[in-house]
Every structure is written in C-alpha cells, then in structure tokens.
C-alpha cells in the first residue's frame, strides 16, 4: 500500500507525465489478504491519477497456457515483490514499502540493472496484454471499479466485483481493517 508518502510520490510522478503501473495480488488470492485492505482505500485515487493497476489471480494466470505450464498446481500467488523502472531496472525481494517491513520484519530487496531480464519478466506475466492479470479501471461514473482481463483469444472479460473473492471475505477485511492500524498492514 502506498500510504500518504507513497501517494505524494505518485502524484509528483504523474504530474511529470511518468507512466506508473502497479502490479499486485487480488485480495481473493493474496497470501495475506488483510494487506489488501490497506491498499484498497488508495486504489481509487491511484486510478484517478492515471496510475494503471493490475491484479493477479490464480484463475487468470492459469488461463494462459504458458503461465499454466510454469505454475503447475501452485496457486500463482505473488509473495515476492517485483518493481520495474523504465523497463531497465528490476527491484526484487520480499521487502514491502511500509514501516512494518522496514522496521519489524526481516526483509530484503535486490536492485538489478538488466533491460533483458525486465523484458522477460514483463512478457512472462503478460502485463501489457492482460491475459495473465486483470487491469483495474474506473467505471464511467468515476466512483466504482471494474476488472478487465482478456481471454486467450483476446476477448475482454469484465467483472464488477473483486475477482476470486467472496462477499464474506470482503466484509471480513473491511471489519478487520477498522481495528488494525495502517502501519501494521
């Protein structure tokens, strides 16, 4: 989750015309769904700023034959963090961009300058084609969200609810997020 400081940086980047894309787990497939409750309040503002947001689900990844052959029976959840800068730099590791990760947990990150490796990873996850992920977009009302992915034939699939989540999970996360401070998410 970006928090206030991260949102300030995102605003500055977008004001300079920088293309920003966020790639994360959908709440329904996260290994730590409560963290998604911390990210959720920022999602709408990020989209309004023009940040592109992509969410991974097991079902979407496994619809892609190439990804399915690599993932096998795994759930396809992302715990490792990947960040890409200018299609040249890869940031990889377990480090979250939050106080809990920096001050409490033992986390690490690695910076690799390799346009070739970045290109391979972006191609692997099909971020630009939406086959392996959903892109979260604002609906025309500017208040609600939709999740758009492409099937292997390139046809769009639109969802009005968070993919692979239940109303019970969404309710539980909302209630728990009221009790847990943001810096602990």
C-alpha positions, 0 to 999 in steps of 0.5 A: 500500500502506498500510504500518504508518502507513497501517494505524494510520490505518485502524484509528483510522478504523474504530474511529470507525465511518468507512466506508473503501473502497479502490479499486485495480488487480488485480495481473493488470492493474496497470501495475506489478504488483510494487506489488501485492505490497506491498499484498497482505500488508495486504489481509487485515487491511484486510478484517478491519477492515471496510475494503471493497476493490475491484479493477479489471480490464480484463475487468470494466470492459469488461463494462459497456457504458458503461465499454466505450464510454469505454475503447475498446481501452485496457486500463482500467488505473488509473495515476492515483490517485483518493481520495474523502472523504465523497463531497465531496472528490476527491484526484487525481494520480499521487502514491502514499502511500509514501516512494518517491513522496514522496521519489524520484519526481516526483509530484503530487496535486490536492485538489478540493472538488466533491460533483458531480464525486465523484458522477460519478466514483463512478457512472462506475466503478460502485463501489457496484454492482460491475459495473465492479470486483470487491469483495474479501471474506473467505471464511467461514473468515476466512483466504482471499479471494474476488472478487465482481463482478456481471454486467450483469444483476446476477448475482454472479460469484465467483472464488477466485483473483486475477482476470486473473492467472496462477499464474506471475505470482503466484509471480513477485511473491511471489519478487520481493517477498522481495528488494525492500524495502517502501519501494521498492514 
